[in-house]
Amino acid sequence: MLDLINVDYSTQIPNNVDLASDRQLLRALEKWHPGYIDWWKAMGPDGFQEQLVYLRTAVSVDPKGWAKFGYVKMPEYRWGILLAPQEEGRKVNFGQHMGEPAWQEIPGEYRAMLRRLVVIQGDTEPASVEQQRHLGKTAPSLYDMRNLFQVNVEEGRHLWAMVYLLHKYFGRDGREEADELLVRRSGDKDKPRMLGAFNEETPDWLSFFMFTFFTDRDGKMQLESLAQSGFDPLSRTCRFMLTEEAHHMFVGETGVGRTIQRTCEAMKAAGIEDPNDIARIRALGVIDLPTVQKKLNVHYPLTLDLFGAEISTNSANFYNAGLKGRFQETKIDDDHRLTNSTYPVLKMVDGKIAKVDEPALTALNMRLRDDYTEDCAKGVERWNKIIEKEGINFRLDLPHVAFNRRIGEFRNINATPAGILLSDTDWAKVRDDYLPSSSDGDFIASLMKPAYEPGQYASWIAPPRIGIDSKSGDFEYVKIAA
């Protein structure tokens, strides 16, 4: 198999998988392409299809220099199929096939399982674009608008990555699944996206930043697990997707961080020391820190639900088969088979939350979720450093994993962010203390005014420390047509 570092732009679909030598596959993907463009124009960023946006485009998979920057209209963006370089002599690193050469073709007995993994991953990519399609109209700066659109086009490219696998390795079934990826719609009553978090609205920019911090971080964890796959084309696909995914989490972490920074600066300038003096703080045109916590309380549990049930035979089967590993599998010091291992799982036992040792194979979702929580906590602590540096007495915290859950062990209970269990009556009394109320949502919506002049920023967010591609703060990241 030809292993390319640089991307071939001579075909309609840029790639580094030598599509030019597989005319049947190339024609199939070219046939899928118009439907994708129709979807993008209908469900991509609303009102900005003709604007020139300063975007990065992959030109190589060499980590030393894989992207170039330039102005492009989004429907003309060159979405491509990019796989990380092939590792010579790569082996299956876990499960019952551990030590065998990694597969270049799909073992027949795992075809259905693997197709499901690819389709679920593929379905999340266009869903987030659909969720975010109206945000350009309230962008707090051209810098932020450009970052939104960069995230959007790369989610589109990640869809192409999964569609390539479906077309190349799954025959007619794969082609039909690829077509369905363009039919489902986020939040649609009849044809919703497959996972719950991807059917929720993204009504404002703080929600977008929380989504890219929390939900794209789940994407990182899932891609890291799939990058361990014994099916080498999937592994290589996900390894390069992780290169792009890093920017999405950067957008989320710095977006929330800049929101916090601006709030703290405004409080200090106004002589407000109490972060709970919400009316006075909001009068400054910034988002009070308790409301930031409430938004965190929405997005973290919603993303925990994406990991599925704590105990899962499906995850055990994926692992045994060598299809989906653990986060950073090769760095874990154990037998990588887990037949006799256990893992601690939080469960409801006699009406209380307790830790129970479960077979490690069926607790893989829980382990991945724990790795995710650890990763999230580091980012939240960086936000707390901003607050601490500004001398404000307030801390953001991840809520207990039992809080506000819809899937898994805690889906039918009421728990506070501290993990205290409440009756339905008591929960109704305190719900608005922990989750955004309608008035909170109305206030945030009132701040969502567009700032379209180069170097201009909305009242509620601080400018970034450095620009994209080392550009100045007043660079025209999006050319807004008059």
Secondary structure, DSSP 8 states (H G I E B T S, - for coil): ----SB-B-SSSS-BSS-GGG-HHHHHHHHHHHHHHHHHHHHHSSTT-TTSEEEEEEE-B--TTS-EEEEEEEGGG----B------TT-B--SSTTTTSB-BSS--GGGHHHHHHHHHHHHHHHHHHHHHTTTGGGG-SSHHHHHHHHHHHHHHHHHHHHHHHHHHHHSHHHHHHHHHHTTT--TT-SSS--SSGGGGS---SHHHHHHHHHHHHHHHHHHHHHHTT-SBHHHHHHHHHHHHHHHHHHHHHHHHHHHHHHHHHHHHHHHT---TT-HHHHHTTTS--HHHHHHHHHHHHHHHHGGG--SS-HHHHHHHHTTSS--TTGGGS-S-SS-TT-EEEEEEEETTEEEEEEEETTTTHHHHHHHHHHHHHHHHHHHHHHHHHHTT---------TTTT-SSSTTTT-EE-TT--EE-HHHHHHHHHHHS--HHHHHHHHHH-----STT---TTS---SS-GGG--TT--SEE---
